[in-house]
Amino acid sequence: MDSNKIKTTVLLDRTLKKLAQVHAIQNDMTLGELIEEALRKFLI
Protein backbone atom coordinates (compact mmCIF):
# COMPACT_ATOMS: atom_id res chain seq x y z
CA MET A 1 0.00 0.00 0.00
CA ASP A 2 1.26 3.45 -0.68
CA SER A 3 1.26 6.04 2.09
CA ASN A 4 -1.66 8.06 0.64
CA LYS A 5 -3.96 5.04 0.88
CA ILE A 6 -2.84 4.45 4.47
CA LYS A 7 -3.42 8.12 5.39
CA THR A 8 -6.88 8.04 3.81
CA THR A 9 -7.76 4.84 5.67
CA VAL A 10 -6.63 6.33 9.00
CA LEU A 11 -8.58 9.54 8.39
CA LEU A 12 -11.72 7.59 7.45
CA ASP A 13 -11.34 5.42 10.55
CA ARG A 14 -11.03 8.47 12.81
CA THR A 15 -13.95 10.23 11.12
CA LEU A 16 -16.22 7.19 11.42
CA LYS A 17 -15.25 6.77 15.07
CA LYS A 18 -16.08 10.43 15.81
CA LEU A 19 -19.40 10.18 13.97
CA ALA A 20 -20.26 7.03 15.92
CA GLN A 21 -19.44 8.77 19.20
CA VAL A 22 -21.64 11.74 18.30
CA HIS A 23 -24.48 9.41 17.29
CA ALA A 24 -24.12 7.48 20.55
CA ILE A 25 -24.20 10.68 22.64
CA GLN A 26 -27.23 12.01 20.78
CA ASN A 27 -29.06 8.76 21.47
CA ASP A 28 -27.94 8.62 25.12
CA MET A 29 -25.80 5.51 24.59
CA THR A 30 -22.18 4.61 25.12
CA LEU A 31 -20.03 3.81 22.10
CA GLY A 32 -19.94 0.19 23.24
CA GLU A 33 -23.74 0.01 23.35
CA LEU A 34 -23.93 1.52 19.88
CA ILE A 35 -21.47 -1.06 18.53
CA GLU A 36 -23.42 -3.90 20.21
CA GLU A 37 -26.69 -2.69 18.69
CA ALA A 38 -25.13 -2.33 15.23
CA LEU A 39 -23.63 -5.84 15.42
CA ARG A 40 -26.92 -7.29 16.60
CA LYS A 41 -28.76 -5.72 13.65
CA PHE A 42 -26.04 -6.86 11.24
CA LEU A 43 -25.97 -10.46 12.48
CA ILE A 44 -29.72 -11.00 12.78
C-alpha positions in Angstrom: 0.0 0.0 0.0 1.3 3.4 -0.7 1.3 6.0 2.1 -1.7 8.1 0.6 -4.0 5.0 0.9 -2.8 4.5 4.5 -3.4 8.1 5.4 -6.9 8.0 3.8 -7.8 4.8 5.7 -6.6 6.3 9.0 -8.6 9.5 8.4 -11.7 7.6 7.4 -11.3 5.4 10.5 -11.0 8.5 12.8 -13.9 10.2 11.1 -16.2 7.2 11.4 -15.3 6.8 15.1 -16.1 10.4 15.8 -19.4 10.2 14.0 -20.3 7.0 15.9 -19.4 8.8 19.2 -21.6 11.7 18.3 -24.5 9.4 17.3 -24.1 7.5 20.6 -24.2 10.7 22.6 -27.2 12.0 20.8 -29.1 8.8 21.5 -27.9 8.6 25.1 -25.8 5.5 24.6 -22.2 4.6 25.1 -20.0 3.8 22.1 -19.9 0.2 23.2 -23.7 0.0 23.3 -23.9 1.5 19.9 -21.5 -1.1 18.5 -23.4 -3.9 20.2 -26.7 -2.7 18.7 -25.1 -2.3 15.2 -23.6 -5.8 15.4 -26.9 -7.3 16.6 -28.8 -5.7 13.6 -26.0 -6.9 11.2 -26.0 -10.5 12.5 -29.7 -11.0 12.8 
